[in-house]
Amino acid sequence: MTPAARLQAASEILDAVIASARDDGPPADAIVTRYFKTRRYAGSKDRRAVRELVFRAIRRTGERPDSGRAAIIGLAEGDEALAAMFGEPRGPEPRTPGEAASSSSLLPSWVIAELSPLVRETEFPALLERAPLDLRVNVARTSRDAILEGFPEGTATPLSPWGIRLAADSRVDDHPAFAGGLVEVQDEGSQLIALACGARSGETILDLCAGAGGKSLALAAAAPGARILAADSNRMRLSKLPPRAERAGATIETRLLNPPKELDELAEWRNQTDLVLVDAPCSGSGTSRRNPEGRWRITPDRLDRVVALQEGLLDIAAELVRPGGRLVYAVCSLLSREGAGQIDRFLVRHSSWISEDVPIAGGRRDGTGTLLTPGHDGTDGFFVARLGRPC
């Protein structure tokens, strides 16, 4: 592919990414991969160059562009070499006078008003830096020091005692430690959520929004002998957990839930559970380092819907915790309504519940919880709160 053809390919991919963001479709990485599956003529250098153009355009454009062409024009306005490719053979069509270009911004303007007051403007660039690859050591079977010997390029994560940090472009799926279930890919912030639970052997633990089970696996490693149930309403995501648990040597039950019947389907856990983790669906505003096009998916209406969903999940969880037990709430979000505001509203509805300290390193106090951010902590953005049900 010529450089101009690569630019045109990036424009076409961006059209698909924009549509996918609008319609809750697959992520940008998957769209790039799918695009090249039908274009075998593109070599590895072409694929790498096009992917870089796509993500450069995504990172510079906080507001969802009108089209892939508008995003590419915006990118070219700061790059003379790219601007010269318009009108070249196989490249983008020549620009027309007054043709719109996407503006450069880090975040949608309305999202800035929703951010936690802890997230200052000076931190915005860190939200879009490339994230490292973090591993969580399966401490039920080995130690971090032992695993570090097999990853000489790795370093211990500064906040999680379970973590190892590798460069962003590292691959571990063919490493013996991964194949043997001794490590899992998991951001340090996500590891800290599991640490905040304070899981203990012999407890009954319910991961109410388990997804593919990353935090369930971390809880199983931290508390061998605990009874853990991973539940979710997404069959496809939940189906990924059993093979992961087998590889890790963990015993984790799974249960597919059918909203709004969750409490009926979890009847035997009602008022009986030592720990309920609600790692709730959210805006994903804390994961822009990994999914920068996620900024294009958030809308005020979608935020309203997900905040209502979180509220319902917290009320369900409150019915499941035994007297004297605890509830841990987490979202990979930096928005106040999903974090500190959500817990404030919970404590109004459940006034007898007690806010507890979050026992993790790092983060900053945000209301009755703790906020982790890329700029302050070097993790993905997470809010986490821990609540106790009185005896």
HELIX and SHEET records of a PDB file:
HELIX    1   1 PRO A    3  ARG A   22  1                                  20    
HELIX    2   2 ALA A   28  LYS A   37  1                                  10    
HELIX    3   3 SER A   44  ARG A   60  1                                  17    
HELIX    4   4 GLY A   68  ALA A   76  1                                   9    
HELIX    5   5 GLU A   80  ALA A   83  1                                   4    
HELIX    6   6 SER A  109  GLU A  114  1                                   6    
HELIX    7   7 GLU A  121  LEU A  128  5                                   8    
HELIX    8   8 ARG A  144  LEU A  148  1                                   5    
HELIX    9   9 PRO A  176  ALA A  179  1                                   4    
HELIX   10  10 GLU A  188  ALA A  196  1                                   9    
HELIX   11  11 GLY A  214  ALA A  222  1                                   9    
HELIX   12  12 ARG A  235  LEU A  238  1                                   4    
HELIX   13  13 LEU A  241  ALA A  248  1                                   8    
HELIX   14  14 GLU A  262  GLU A  265  1                                   4    
HELIX   15  15 ALA A  267  TRP A  269  5                                   3    
HELIX   16  16 SER A  285  THR A  287  5                                   3    
HELIX   17  17 PRO A  292  TRP A  296  5                                   5    
HELIX   18  18 PRO A  300  LEU A  320  1                                  21    
HELIX   19  19 ALA A  340  ARG A  349  1                                  10    
HELIX   20  20 PRO A  374  ASP A  377  1                                   4    
SHEET    1   A 4 THR A 155  ALA A 156  0                                        
SHEET    2   A 4 GLY A 163  LEU A 166 -1                                        
SHEET    3   A 4 LEU A 133  VAL A 137 -1                                        
SHEET    4   A 4 VAL A 183  VAL A 185 -1                                        
SHEET    1   B 7 GLU A 253  LEU A 256  0                                        
SHEET    2   B 7 ARG A 227  ASP A 232  1                                        
SHEET    3   B 7 THR A 204  ASP A 207  1                                        
SHEET    4   B 7 THR A 273  ASP A 279  1                                        
SHEET    5   B 7 VAL A 321  VAL A 331  1                                        
SHEET    6   B 7 PHE A 382  GLY A 388 -1                                        
SHEET    7   B 7 ILE A 354  GLU A 356 -1                                        
SHEET    1   C 8 GLU A 253  LEU A 256  0                                        
SHEET    2   C 8 ARG A 227  ASP A 232  1                                        
SHEET    3   C 8 THR A 204  ASP A 207  1                                        
SHEET    4   C 8 THR A 273  ASP A 279  1                                        
SHEET    5   C 8 VAL A 321  VAL A 331  1                                        
SHEET    6   C 8 PHE A 382  GLY A 388 -1                                        
SHEET    7   C 8 GLY A 369  LEU A 372 -1                                        
SHEET    8   C 8 ARG A 364  ASP A 366 -1                                        
END                                                                             
